[in-house]
Amino acid sequence: MPVPRSVLSRTPRKPMTAYNVFYKVAYAELSAQHPEATLSQLSQMCSDRWKSLSEEAKRTYYDAASADRARYRQELLDYQN
């Protein structure tokens, strides 16, 4: 039996990974710079850019992902109570 839509709308959104946080930012930048590029091309550019980042540069995204995990845990506790 499918879950009612009203229940799904109240459930907390899963936390983003560091790559997801990066992808969201990089995709917006790259799509503005390359409006003719396809989705797969933009995704490949984001992937290449992520691979070329140093661990120091990635730290910002790991910190943002950690904050998002904390948000998720809190929202999940609120949802379960």
Phi, psi and omega in degrees: 000130181292152179283133180300143181302325181297327178287319181296326182289339180269343183289143180294145177285136181302151181287151178275147174277170178300320180295321178298319178298313178298314183302318181301318180286310184295321180298317179298317179295312184292324179291331176286323180284329184231072184295341181274349184289147178278170179301315181294323178294317179295320178296320178295319178297319178297316180298316179296320180294319179298316181296330183274350179288145175283164178299327178296317179290327180287339184306321179302317182286324175295321178295319178295321178294322178296318177296323179291325176296321178295319177300315181297315180301318180293315179296324179292318176299315178297322180292321183284340181265000000 
